[in-house]
Amino acid sequence: MKNILIVGATSAIAIACARQWAKEGARFFLVARNGERLKQVAGDLTARGAQLAACHQLDINRVDLHSAMLERCASELGALDVVLVAPGTLPDQTACQSDPAIAVNEFTTNATSLIALLTPIANSLEAQKRGTLAVISSVAADRGRPSNYLYGSAKAALSAFCEGLNARLFKAGAHVLTIKPGFVATPMTAGLPLPGPLVATPEKVARDILRAIDKRKDVIYTPWFWSLIMLIIRSVPKPVFKRTSL
């Protein structure tokens, strides 16, 4: 029976992961900003076999409230087997260019607040000398593209942080997985003109994440073909790349 903390538990990918773990009788501590939606997710997981689905409402940007949440999680679950960190927004790049306050807020949500949360979680996993910390980043982290460079830069900071964290925790017996999804059919991407053949379901991404956790992977692109796509994008020379509209 796994003890699992999920932050950003109302996201489509997090729900898809949790539903698979619930079939195994996992015990959950679920954290999200929307309290009512969180209760619905908890009820769904209980119906699917979860042994516990405790809820905690939290805005990830309230860094001052992180400690209280983690203390309650420890009292509910004890030692952690898996931590899935899934909060995030998809900012409007044009709005970020027009208003520095929006840019800073979006960077904070997608990077700074997560780094603040990952720090004490990592300390806990290091102390217990086991457990997996799985963090959802993005393929956008691989290169600063003009269409979404605010989002990409935030995810790049998060990915670099996780890479260093993984090297640190490895020595203690714990593990960090950085997850880089491509296009996923979620409420966050609804209405965007995405290329259909490249869009994955949350369920497909969840299967890849659980498999990567079991195999103690360091980084995964999901679906797998995004590793090839991003290899090509990273290989485009800068003089050419800056003329594109990717």
DAKANOR-V643091 format. One record per helix or strand of 2 or more residues. SS is the DSSP state (@ for helix, = for strand). FROM is the first residue (numbers start at 1). LEN is the number of residues. Records with the same first field share a line. If there is no record, write none. Layout:
SS->FROM-LEN  FROM-LEN
//
This chain:
=->3-5  27-6  52-6  82-4  132-5  175-7  219-4
@->12-11  35-13  63-15  93-6  100-29  139-4  149-22  196-3  202-13  226-10  238-4
//
